[in-house]
Amino acid sequence: MQIAFGVIGGLGLFLYGMNLMGTGLQKAAGEKLKRLIEILTSNRIMGVLVGAVVTMVIQSSSATTVMVVGFVNAGLMTLKQAVGVIMGANVGTTVTAQLIAFNLSDAAPLIVGIGVAIWLFSSNKKHKEYAEILIGFGILFIGMDMMSGSLKPLSKSETFINLLSSLNNPVVGLLVGFGLTTILQSSSASIGLLLALSSQGLIDIGMALPILFGDNIGTTTTALLSSIGANRTAKRAAFMHFLFNVIGTLLFMLVLQYPTRELVLRLSPGNVERQIANAHTFFNLANVIVQLPFAGLLVKAAESLIKGDIETEDQVLKYIDTRIMETPSVAVGQASKEVLRMGKMVQNNLATALDSFYTKNEKLTHKVFDEEKRINELERGITNHLVELSGIPLTDKENVTVTTLFHAINDIERIGDHADNIAELTQYRIDNNLWFSDDAIEELRLMFDKIQELYKNALLAFKTADPDIARKVIRDEDEIDVMEKKYRASHIERLNHQGCQPSSGIIYLDIISNLERVGDHCSNIAMYILDALE
């Protein structure tokens, strides 16, 4: 029982340290990681490099692949782009195994101590991010040392040694590796256990190889599970990851297993831990080199085995997918894109509402009502995503961005409500056959045009984070207030001289009031941007 507690505790520290190190690396990388993913092209070699680097940063090939499934599901990445990133993720995960094989357990407490000292005594946020990396790195090795120490008594247990002898069967070893990684949801963790066993002389490279191959298939289950509920293209991306690793495993099990063993034995004679790490690296590098030229066939195979055309249904969320949460800096950027998309939907709906008033077109008013329902649904989806985002580790800049998005989405949604109000007033005008004087129509047109220009600039300021455009929006909004007061007074005068119907007067005043409120919300958006920039 004591052995089990030690192994479980050590494994827990190992996973926590790896997660903490990955979080620190992501915070330190921040915008650089986001820009790296955004440079993706159809160039597969670039995709491999991106996948490798991203996995080195977030310390999990499974997380990278899940994120890729999310990108594909959101329509931000094609299968041709995804296949390269998936291959690169397998290469990136070998870095963790190489680090563990250095066996820095003796220095781990000192590394943690240095990290904690930086964390406690430095007020610099960037320094604290580096401290997280050091603390995580040190805890990772403390966990490894705890696992190795707990397993030491088993080296004298005949029962356990006999049990391990069954792993000499390649098929059993493959199944053990697959099951272990599926349960732990981390190939790095299962390789960590392998290294702990090897450090006590309990397994050799011959026994470890089939388990390593099984690990590489087991790591695909995370992406496969995450693709449940995703669209067909995302399912194909997850299946490509599975297919890629299965083909590689069969290739090594049947053809390259013995050459691989001989190679790593020559490179690191007498050091089983280093042999396992090198075998893991060689397997994944060779797998990419062999299969990359046939990446197009992997895409075709996934398309053939997972039948059906790409779904064309209109998804509520286009840029947001919960799987992208694996990389917070990217998730924040995608949330900004989704808010901007909502802003443009509201912009179009406002234009439709104004057009319906000019033309007295009842079909357009109903179009506004239907679109408003979609906008409200989108607003709920984005809000839920932002709530989730605010609950995960973010940099100070990302926290400010999320707060700004919360405020902006509220004002954009309110502008959508005012567009809906104008459509309702238009419908009342149509139903009651109300007429307006030429002067009233001209005043409304001038105010409509000014509001549309104001909202367009507010969205531009949001997109570009340009303080000059934001200040212009605030200045121009003052003109809207002046127009509203001026037109209200002139229309009341027309009513007094019977230049317009009394019922029309109520509609007119309600419309300019709604437009004035749209201007206020545009000004709010601009002020949020200025506050964020400060």
Summary of the structure (lengths in Angstrom):
residues: 534
radius of gyration: 30.2
end to end distance: 56.8
largest distance: 107.4
contacts: 1959
relative contact order: 0.09
helix: 85%
strand: 0%
